[in-house]
Amino acid sequence: MSGGGWNVVRCGACSTCHGHRGTGRICPHCGQKLQSDAEIVISVATASELRIEVALANTPEELRDNLRARLQTNQKLIQQDEPISFQGLAQVLLSATDEKGVLTAQGLQPALDRNGDSIDANDLIDMAESQGMLVRLSVDCWQLLE
Ligand SMILES: [Zn+2]
């Protein structure tokens, strides 16, 4: 990788940290000219890492771990706190469908029991239907959409 990375630089005048590609000349917070020996707190490879590191550098040390966890979690698009994961749900449903991709509550319950899930097959089907994973074909028969 060429072109250099990004640096978190601490202004000697106001002690606030800011991000720079390479090294900057002026502090964006107080407008003072940066010393040539201004402290480089950390160097990172990407602008998104830089955003996190600048926020962390300007946060009191005792709050940093918490903030880091929140910032890094926010970068992920998949929510982690669902009671049953979307992917896990799809796998259980898939394992219970027949070769035509058709699912019944009677077919699903053993798959849930095998999985150790204490969830009722009908509840799971309701949930999957509301998320657009299943389309009802008849009274107790659903088509799995992939
Ligand atoms: Zn400054």
Boltz pocket constraint, residues with backbone or C-beta under 6 A from the ligand:
constraints:
  - pocket:
      binder: B
      contacts: [[A, 11], [A, 12], [A, 13], [A, 14], [A, 15], [A, 16], [A, 27], [A, 28], [A, 29], [A, 30], [A, 31], [A, 32]]
      max_distance: 6.0
